[in-house]
Structures are given as structure tokens and as C-alpha cells.
Amino acid sequence: MSVELDVFVGNTTIMDEEVYQLWLDGYTVNDAVKVRMEGGVMDECEASKDVLLSDTMDQYRTFQMCERLLHSPAKLANQLLFQIPPHRQIMLIERYYAFDDTFVREVLGKKLSKGTKKDLDDISAKTSVTLKSCRRQFDNFKRVFKVVEELKGPLVENIRQHFLLSDKLARDYAAIVFFANNRFETGKRKLQYLSFQDFAFCAGQLISNWTVGAVDNMVEDMDVDLDKEFLQELKELKILITDKDLLDQHKSLVCTALRGKTKVFIEMEGSFKNLSRGLINIAAKLTNTKDVRDFFIDLVEKFIEPCRSDRWSAADMKLYLTHYTNSAHILDTFK
Amino acid sequence: MPGKLKAKIVAGRHLPVMDRASDLTDAFVEVKFGNTTFKTDVCPKSLNPQWNSEWFKFEVDDEDLQDEPLQITVLDHDTYSANDAIGKVYIDIDPLLYSEAASVISGWFPIYDTIHGIRGEINVIVKVELFNDLNRFRQSSCGVKFFCTTCIPQCYRATLVHGFVEELVVNEDPEYQWIDRIRTPRASNEARQRLISLMSGELQRKIGLKVLEMGGNAVVGYLQCFDLEGESGLVVRAIGTACTLDKLSSGSAPNTNTHMHPNTAPASNACNSPSKDGKEPVFVEDLPSSSGPPTPFRALPTSSSPPPFSPSKPCSRQSSSSDTDLSLTPKTGKNTWPRPSFPFSSLPSPTLHIGEFPFFTLTSFPPGFLLHVGGVVSARSVKLLDRIHNPDEPETRDAWWEEIRQEIKSHARALGCHAVVGYSESTSICEEVCILSASGTAAILNPRYMREGCLDIGCTDHRLVSFFLIVQLKVSDSLNVSHHVFEEPSPPNCGFCHIPYDELNMPFPAQLTYCYHCRRQKVPDVLFTTIDLPSEAAVAGKGCLIQARLCRLKKKAQGEANATAISNLLPFMEYELHTQLMNKLKLRSMNALFGLHIQISVGENMLLGLASATGVYLTALPAPGGIQIAGKTPGDLSSEHISSIQKRINDTIAVNKELYQINPPELAEEGVGSPIPEPRHRSRLFRSHSESSDELSELDLSHGKKDAFVLEIDDTDAVEDIHSLLIDAPPPTGFYSCNTENMPGISNWTSGVQMFTSVRVLRLSNANLTNQGLNKIFTDLCENLLKSFYFKLRSMIPCCLCHLNFTVAVPEEELIQVTVTAVAMTYDKEQTQEKTMKESFHVQFNTLSTHQSRKKKFKLYSLFIHPSSASVDYGSFADRCSTWLELLRLKAHTIRRGSVKTISSLERCSPLQEGRSRSLRSSRSFGGSSVTVVKMTPLSFLPGTRIIKYLGIINMFFIRETTSLREEGGVSGFLHSFIAEVFAMVRAHVAALGGNAVVSYSMKECVFMENPNKNQAQCLINVSGDAVICISETDQESSASTANTGQTGGSETDGAT
């Protein structure tokens, strides 16, 4: 005796958020049943294991049928097959496009290609995110990338409109797309201490300050690429380190401003020239694609590590950079 | 040229990619009606084509308009090879043919292909212009309204109930024609879909003609079924109740009468306004006990759910002869009961042959309509199918049903009743054997509502000589019921319980007492009916679903031998089902069953029986006694064993009493005539003898003050039966269930509604199963289904599963299929209790006021018709085995699951309620989403809403086939998506009609066939229901949303709100 067929279809599609999460996380039906049993859902309605199994299968089927629609979330709102209340649609989409920070950290800045996809089982093993979930997340990145790559206008807004994501998630995707497009190297061991959110913050800053869109919304080009003109102009900063007078002038301005405001003033003063050279060199090289990729590793090696060895605090760093920038503006050359 | 049909193809979206090279599609559309076809231009290279076609005009007869569907085919243009079909849409234009329904069909329809399912959507606009006065064209019956609803639809009022209408049409099944061997599965499926659509249209038209002939303008309780007889053909048959309905709406009042019988039309016009004025106040004031949110059932104690029957009916006075005068002055329904001034025998003898069957497919009636209820009458007949030779003369099938109906009628008469209500017919087919079944509830109706000649009583005694008589009733010769003189007004809340027939001439043994309410007339100790609980009935506590399940193996056989074997088994099955029902009823401490539906399904090697009903405690009936266990010979089973079983039974009864809150008002016993002691009679009905009950003398039988019901344990069978009794787990805390329209004891629904369909198929791997083993498997299957529902719907607690409709089938030798459609509805827990208290107070009050003992010389009752051959030897025909002895844990701990749990689940809140509140602000991200939410329910109402317009009947038939079963997720994946697609198509059609809900929805047919080895499966689904516009009773703004979809609804909407 065996159950040959078992379906349950509601006029309003019934979806359990817990099961949805298990499905997204790549659990098999049987594993999901185990997790649910441990979660104590059985006590709620005197359910038995069979009931849970049947329910889980139903839900998994529903999600599989929905998955096609989730690939282009706008369809979910005007498809006729499933009657899903709007708030549930939002939940479905948001969760489907949610990702594990540990996973995204592994692929951040990599080319979203078949090659990377082949490495997913290694990543899965490393991050203990199931392969199925890894694939979904990877495919999501790729799908979003493909759609917005061609689009004009602000990146975050494009993602939000096409995939109906929340602002936060849209920003994260913008970061992922931005990193993937510019192929920033993030995998080096020295960068391991940085979380995805750290990079996402950087991406946000870069997008809003360094891209074409940042300068002029009306421009045809989009947010995905760094503004070439701007990078070119950065070369002009070199004068700050090549012109000895200017370097000293800059240093004295910064030190005057910093004096008495930080505990590590001595160190700051001592390493000013090195740090300034490091920064300016990085900036000046950014016209090379290769150097763009190494942007973060360079920053860490040339700037952050020296500061760390001098035990700067985050506040010190902020203070230093603020005055570094402000003082430069005062210099005659940049007026 | 009576009509012009116009169609416009606007656009498509989400089309599938038909050209792999370009990943695009060059789509165009063919629009076909009858033999005329139009085409749109090709919209090249687009998955979201915009055709914006001209209006395609078809000039056709209205007869064709009724029969034919509009057929829209979407194709992919291919320059070099044949064009590929993407899919089709069939649009039934019937709703456009009566003036008060929809005036335009406009919206997005799923493009459906029988092989691939839904493939995108198409936006279509359809209109009809009718030229002539339709009544002159007798071949058509445009204008007759059809309702699936089995009560008088909301927003209508019945001025006349004409009676039973039936019709059937037969044809060859395209699947079995020779041409099927050479055409593709797709072509074959489409031919079938189209044929059935045509046949349904034709059937509806023919029934409409009959209604017009009778002078009616509507069919209520329309029940259409398909019999897929395989080789021998395809039968589409329908029954219904012809009525003359008046619309109760200020805005549309004048045009409702367009197709009215000439006599009644002016009258109803005249009375429209008074009835409307009187309406609302009546509802509000007269209902002390309705504290819940307004629902159609708030009218409980005095007037029934369908407003049309409200007391103000002065109009129909003019309608016909004074004999059948329907006039009830306002408020008579409440206190003074209608007083028929004449005995039935004085009714004119029937003149219309249509009146031959005084059957009503309705299940709920206005107060006062139902005078007395006799009991369930049913008839079954086993037939051998042979090819239908001439489709134009379906006489054989007609004759079969005629026989059955005659039998039903004679049963009803034997119960002293002149009418059958809650009537339905069904079939079960396996190979060439067909079981025809009909059942209903014998009743005496108030003649005032009847049309002349509709109730023919005392006419010729058609005695059925059926080939296989299932229910063999010794019909007493004195069939005339003319001595039923209704000089005594019966109180509303118990009158229908009073026995309708002669106490001295009971058709079978029964135990009678004086009514516990009025003390005047006799009532039975239990009452079984197929109808809904009358709204005025006084009940204690809540109702619950009660099911009896049974499997019987039979030998495989062919032809006559097979039919004989089946018909020999049937009476035993009915008997056992009935015994089970009775025992389970007692176990729940209840005394009446409503909505009883017994289905017997035939397979090659087994018969399945499933009886479902809603148990309830009627306070007019005596309290049920307990169940007493007795061992036949003391040596057989130890007395400890017996007493342990007894204890469990007693505990279960006690638990159930609490669970269903059965606390009937205590009655002073003295004044009442004590129950007529006839224990011997009863012991014949149920396996019981009281002789050996000595050893049980000290057992606690506190449940029944009166004689307990004795179950004798004489063999393992009996032990088995008792165990199976106790197997039924009560629903978890927070859940109730019933299979009727209204849940006894709950009326304060909140707005959460979730309709669902569930299908489960079980494969019996063990070929050597016994009856007992099968029974357990089958019972577990049903119980597990219920458990699954409870679990899935737990977020809706407190909630009630209503209209649980189980259908069983044996699709193949070792398969058992159970299909369930039901609706879960949330209710307000707090108000329920309040309500119950008020109700019981109300009951007591009534009891006091009518406490007046009266002697009546007649009235008997019947609860059910048994095979009168009580000498059935059970031991002999069933080789039951004793293997299955394990005791199933009695879930007596349900009660102590505290309120803490309930609260926590409340907090999580129903997804539906949540949805409503959030949808307003969350619309931002879905700008332009245009999908109308369409609610569906098998009930005739949606809680918290008022139906302001019926848009027409939805009757759809779909076939889905696959040759890549594994790829579609196996059988479950295949059926899951098919059912979802059917829902989607129903919703789309309703939305296109401008509606926002389907009421009285049912899935009539779900035939599933598979061939996993060939990776193939096929499924046929037939669904029906009434498309409606409903508006929230509290939330007036929702009328705005209906107005934008229902282009014509404007005036009504405004008027109604």
C-alpha cells in the first residue's frame, strides 16, 4: 500500500514561510521534514510524520511551480495561475533573492560565468551552504546582472523596479553587480577579514561618487562602470607627491589640523608622506583595468595595514582622511 | 436573426517561445463561432503581442448562442510549415444572454492547451446584441437563469416554485470513435472538450425550455453531471428546481420581469418596493440571537437565509388560482404558523406531467416551507451499459432514471410524505457496469408555496419493478396521506422533526417520543436527512462531520454476473454504512444527521462506500442513549476486556459532549409521555441483544438516562467494528468540520476564506487484502486527509471546514482515489459562545411557551429506509479476519490542549486577513497589477459579504494530458498544476464577467488515469458554480472595485450600497 498521488491545492495558494525557507536553503523533502519535526510544528495540530511529509511535498511542488515566475518577479503580480496575496508575493520575492553573506563573499568580484559556476561545489563545501542554494544564489546574481547590465539609469533603482526588491536588498545586488562588472579582487587572504557588508558599503560609495551616473543622471551610460574621465583626472593628483613643496605644505596643513585631536598624532605625522604616496599612487593607477581589480588589495596593503600597525582607531582614520582631503582643497594648486 | 455576437482580440502576454531561433513568437488568433471563423493579423516577433483587432461579428440564432461556445485559438505563424497551435480559450457566452447578468465579457483569459497546460494569456472582449423578443423563439430559452446554489439565491425572491426539471443528452464519446486512432491526443481532447461544451449548452437550453413551459424564469439547484460510459457513449444529464424568481434590487427591478410569466410579472412589479422596504428592518430587529457580524445566516431564528422567502409576499396573490395562493402576510412566518385551509387531498389532481416527480434539488428552504421531514429515501440500480445507438433518442437512459425516480417517490409516499427535498442523482461506472443512485429527504411541504399540480399526491401508484431493488421497502398499501390534516400549527423550531406518517402504520420499527419542544407531536429518536439544517431548528452545541466508510471486495466478473454480484452486495453495504453512521452519531451524543450523502463506487474487484453527514443535537429530539457493550457468551471474551472497551466508549462520549458543547436544556421529564419502549425493535436494527447483559449491570451508563444502545461483541468482527468506531480522531482544538452549508452552532464568520481541493490516490500493493484490511486502509485514508487539512489550515484557527465533500472512486484495480473539496472559514470564537448561550436560552423559552401537551392521533417517523430483510447473516458473507486488533490510541487529550496554544496561533494570524490589511500599502511595487482577486467557495454565501449580482453559471470541462509525466513532477506534479490551472481559468472567467467570487462551487468530476510505464497521464475535470459580484457588508469601498470590472454593475452597485 502506498500513496500514489497526493495533492492539495488552495484557491489562495497556501505557503508556509518556514518550509519556503527550507526549500530555499536546499533541503531535500526528507531533511525538511526532519527539521520541521524538531521545530515542534507537530505539536501544533497533532500532526503525524505522514502529514508533515505530505504537506512538505505539496509546498515544495508549489514552490517549484512558482520558481519560473520568480525569475521575473514582475510576472508574479499579473500571472493568473496562483492567487497569492500581494504581501506574500513580496515575501516570496524577497526571500528568493536573499543570499548568504558567506556565499556571496566567495563569489564577490568574480566573473559570473560558467567557470565560476563549476566551482560552486567547492564553495558549497567551504561555506556549508547547500549546493542547491548556492546555485540559486549564483543564478540570481547572474540574472540580475544580465538584466541591469544593459539598462540605463541608476543601478539600485533599476534593480528595485525589475526585481521588486526592497531597497536594502536592491543595494546589495547593486554592490554585487558592481563588483562583478569591475572584477574587484576580494578573495586574497589579506582581504578575508572584510565582510560582504563592508564591500557593499564601499560599492555604494563608489557607485554614488565614482560612476558616470553619479555625476550626471541624464548621461546615457550607467552606474555599472567607473567614470573613465574621473579616473583620468585622478592622475593629476600625482603632483601632491611629486612636488616636494606641495607635499610638505599639504603635510603641515593636515598636521596643524590634527594636532591635539588624536592619540596617534606622532605616528600620523611620521607616516604622512608614506601614506600619502600610497594613496595617490593607487588613485593614479586606476586607469588600468588590472589596477582597478587590485584596488582593494592595494588599499589594504599600502594604506590600511601601515595605519593598523600604528594602532590607529577608526575615528583616527576618519579624522585623518577628512583633513587630508580638506587640506588638499586649500592648496593653491587645487583651488 | 436574433443575435449578433461581437468579439475583439486585444492583446496577449506571457506567450511561450515558439521559435527557438529567435526566442520569440509570431502569434495570431482565430476566432470561431459555429462555422464562422475570423483571423487577426500576425503580430510578429513578440511574446506580448498587441493585436487590437477589429470587432469580429457573428450573426447567429439564439439557439446557437446557447449551445455553442466562442472558440479562440492562438497560433504561431510559420511561413514554411503548418502553423503551430499555442492553445485555446473557450468562452461560454450564456451569461450574456439574460438581461440582468453580465453585459460584456472582457478580460485576460489563460490560453489553455490540453498537452501543455496554460501558455500565456489573451485579452478578449465579447458582447452580444439580441434583437427580438426572445420568448417567441421556443427553440431557445435565452433569459432563463441558472443557479448552482441549492437555496433561493441571495438578492432574489421566489414567488413560485414550479418543481423538478430534468433532461439528458447523449452522444458518442470522441475518445472512442474510430477517428481517434489516427488523430493526435490534442485533437482528440479538444474534440471532447468541445463536444461536452456543446452538449452542456444544449442541455441547459432544453431545461430552460421546460422551465419556460412551466412558466418559470429560473432554475435553482442546477446539478449537471457527465457519465463517461466509455465505449457506450457520453451522457450529460442535469436536474434542477424550476422557480419564478424576482430580483430584490431597487435599481434593476423593472428589467427582472422581462421574461416573467405574464401573470406574475405585473404582480411582482407591484410588490417589489414593499418587500424591499420591509427587508432590512426585518432582519435587524427580529433577530435577538444574531450578535455576530452580519452574514446571510444572521436571519437564523425567524427568516431563512434566502431573503426571497421573506414574509412579505402579498404580490403573488394574483399569480394563479386561489388554491395555490402564496400569500403570507408579513410576519406570519414568525408567530402564527401558516394554516393550510385544506387537506392535501383536495388539491387538484396533477395535470402537468412535470409534476410527476415532486422533487426539489434545493437543500435549504425558507421557514415554513418544510412542514415535516420523514427521513432519507434512496434508491440504487445496477445497469449494464450498451452502446447508445441513436443519440437523438436517449430513451434507455431516460427510462433508467425514470425508474429510480419512481422508486424514490414511492419510498417517500411510504413515509407519508408527498415530496422529496435535497434530491440528487449520481452514477458510478466501471467498465460496462453502472450504478445509478438517487437520494433525497422525504418531506411534507407547505402547499402554499407550490404551484398547482406540482405536488401530486394520492395519484396513481407507480410501483417500481426495478431490476435490482436496493432498498426493498414493504410499502404499505395505504399510500394515501389524505388524513394528514394540518390543523395544528407546528412551532417553527421543531415542526419539521415531527413524524409525517401514521404511527400505527410505520414502515419500519422505530422509537417515538413526544417532541421535547412542543410536547404535542411525536418525534423519532434520530433523524437522518440530506438537506441542510433548517435555519429555524433549535440545536444544542455544535455539529460535526460524521463519516461511515466501507470497502467490500468482490470477485472480478463480466456482464450480468458482475451486475448481479454488485447488486447483491449493495444492500449489505447500505446497511453497514447506516449502522456505522448510527453508532458514530451516538458516540458523539447527537441525534440527527443533515446533509447525508452516501456514495457507493464500483471498481473491478471492490466496492467502496462512503457516507458523509453533519451530526447535530436537535433539542426537539430525545437525548441519545449511550452505547452499551455486551458479550454474547461470557467465555468468549473476558469481562475486563469488555468493560475496558465500555469505558473507552463512555469516555469518548463524555469527551465529545464537551468538545461539541452539547448541553441540551434540561427538561422536566414528568409531563412528557415517556419514550415508547420498543427495545426489541431497535435490536433488530443494530447488532444487539440485551439478553446477556447481566455482567454489565454495574457499568456506568450515565450518558443515557434512558436505555442505552447495545452493541454486542459476539465475534472479532464486532470488536473490529467497535475499534473502528473509536478510530475517528476528533478535530484538533480550534477546528470544527461539517459537510453542510451552515455549521450548526457557528454563525459569526469572519472574513477568512480558503477553498481547496485535495486528491489522494492510494495503491493497494497487497493483492490478498481482506475486507477488514481494506476497511482500515480506506478509513485511514479519509482520516489522514482530514488530519492533513487541519494541519495545513492551522494558521486559520479558530476555523471550520465547511461543505467537506468527499468523492471516492476506484480508477483502477488496485487504486483508491479520494477527492475532497471544501472551504475553511474563520469565525469569531468569543461571539460563538455568546451566541450559543443565547440560543439555548431561546430554546428554553420556546419550550416553555409551547409546553402544552396535545394528543395527536398520527405521526410516525422514519429515519432511514432499511432493507426490511433483517435476517441478514453477517457472519457468513464476510470472512473477516482478526489480524487487525491493535488498539488505536484514543485521542482523549484534545481538550486539555490549552488556550495558550490557541492564542499563539491567533497571533500568527490568518494570511488572508493579513493580506487584506497590507495590500493597500504594498501596492507600490506592483504598479499596474490588474489581477482581480476572485474568491471561491462551495457554499452559497461568502461570510461578511452580500451578493449583489449573479452573473451566470460557470460550467467548465477540461482535459489535460501529458506524455512527459516524470518531467512534470510525476502524477502529483501533473495533477497539482492541472488543478491550479482549472482554478485559474475559473477565476479568469469570473473576473472577465465582472465578478469577484464564485459561490456554490463544486468539482463534479475528477477522473484521473495514468500509465507511468509509458510516462503518460490524463485527467478530466468538470467544475461548476455561480459567478457573482459581492460586496463587503461593512466595507463599502469595495463596491468601487467591483464597479470597475463589472461595467454594467454600476447601477445595481450604487443601489445596493
Chai-1 contact restraints between the chains, C-beta under 6 A:
chainA,res_idxA,chainB,res_idxB,connection_type,confidence,min_distance_angstrom,max_distance_angstrom,comment,restraint_id
A,M1,B,L764,contact,1.0,0.0,6.0,A-B,restraint_1
A,M1,B,S765,contact,1.0,0.0,6.0,A-B,restraint_2
A,M1,B,I777,contact,1.0,0.0,6.0,A-B,restraint_3
A,S2,B,R763,contact,1.0,0.0,6.0,A-B,restraint_4
A,V3,B,L762,contact,1.0,0.0,6.0,A-B,restraint_5
A,E4,B,V761,contact,1.0,0.0,6.0,A-B,restraint_6
A,E4,B,R763,contact,1.0,0.0,6.0,A-B,restraint_7
A,L5,B,V761,contact,1.0,0.0,6.0,A-B,restraint_8
A,L5,B,V971,contact,1.0,0.0,6.0,A-B,restraint_9
A,L5,B,S972,contact,1.0,0.0,6.0,A-B,restraint_10
A,D6,B,R760,contact,1.0,0.0,6.0,A-B,restraint_11
A,D6,B,S972,contact,1.0,0.0,6.0,A-B,restraint_12
A,V7,B,V759,contact,1.0,0.0,6.0,A-B,restraint_13
A,V7,B,S972,contact,1.0,0.0,6.0,A-B,restraint_14
A,V7,B,L975,contact,1.0,0.0,6.0,A-B,restraint_15
A,V7,B,H976,contact,1.0,0.0,6.0,A-B,restraint_16
A,F8,B,S758,contact,1.0,0.0,6.0,A-B,restraint_17
A,V9,B,T757,contact,1.0,0.0,6.0,A-B,restraint_18
A,V9,B,I979,contact,1.0,0.0,6.0,A-B,restraint_19
A,V9,B,A980,contact,1.0,0.0,6.0,A-B,restraint_20
A,G10,B,Q754,contact,1.0,0.0,6.0,A-B,restraint_21
A,G10,B,F756,contact,1.0,0.0,6.0,A-B,restraint_22
A,N11,B,M755,contact,1.0,0.0,6.0,A-B,restraint_23
A,N11,B,M936,contact,1.0,0.0,6.0,A-B,restraint_24
A,N11,B,F983,contact,1.0,0.0,6.0,A-B,restraint_25
A,T12,B,Q754,contact,1.0,0.0,6.0,A-B,restraint_26
A,E44,B,R794,contact,1.0,0.0,6.0,A-B,restraint_27
A,C45,B,P732,contact,1.0,0.0,6.0,A-B,restraint_28
A,C45,B,Y790,contact,1.0,0.0,6.0,A-B,restraint_29
A,C45,B,F791,contact,1.0,0.0,6.0,A-B,restraint_30
A,C45,B,R794,contact,1.0,0.0,6.0,A-B,restraint_31
A,E46,B,P732,contact,1.0,0.0,6.0,A-B,restraint_32
A,A47,B,F791,contact,1.0,0.0,6.0,A-B,restraint_33
A,V51,B,K787,contact,1.0,0.0,6.0,A-B,restraint_34
A,V51,B,S788,contact,1.0,0.0,6.0,A-B,restraint_35
A,V51,B,F791,contact,1.0,0.0,6.0,A-B,restraint_36
A,S54,B,S788,contact,1.0,0.0,6.0,A-B,restraint_37
A,D55,B,F791,contact,1.0,0.0,6.0,A-B,restraint_38
A,D55,B,K792,contact,1.0,0.0,6.0,A-B,restraint_39
A,R61,B,G973,contact,1.0,0.0,6.0,A-B,restraint_40
A,R61,B,H976,contact,1.0,0.0,6.0,A-B,restraint_41
A,M65,B,S977,contact,1.0,0.0,6.0,A-B,restraint_42
A,A77,B,F926,contact,1.0,0.0,6.0,A-B,restraint_43
A,A77,B,S929,contact,1.0,0.0,6.0,A-B,restraint_44
A,N78,B,S929,contact,1.0,0.0,6.0,A-B,restraint_45
A,N78,B,V931,contact,1.0,0.0,6.0,A-B,restraint_46
A,L80,B,P110,contact,1.0,0.0,6.0,A-B,restraint_47
A,L80,B,A984,contact,1.0,0.0,6.0,A-B,restraint_48
A,L80,B,A988,contact,1.0,0.0,6.0,A-B,restraint_49
A,L81,B,A980,contact,1.0,0.0,6.0,A-B,restraint_50
A,L81,B,A984,contact,1.0,0.0,6.0,A-B,restraint_51
A,P85,B,G915,contact,1.0,0.0,6.0,A-B,restraint_52
A,P86,B,S919,contact,1.0,0.0,6.0,A-B,restraint_53
A,P86,B,S922,contact,1.0,0.0,6.0,A-B,restraint_54
A,H87,B,G915,contact,1.0,0.0,6.0,A-B,restraint_55
A,H87,B,R918,contact,1.0,0.0,6.0,A-B,restraint_56
A,H87,B,S922,contact,1.0,0.0,6.0,A-B,restraint_57
A,I90,B,S922,contact,1.0,0.0,6.0,A-B,restraint_58
A,L164,B,S925,contact,1.0,0.0,6.0,A-B,restraint_59
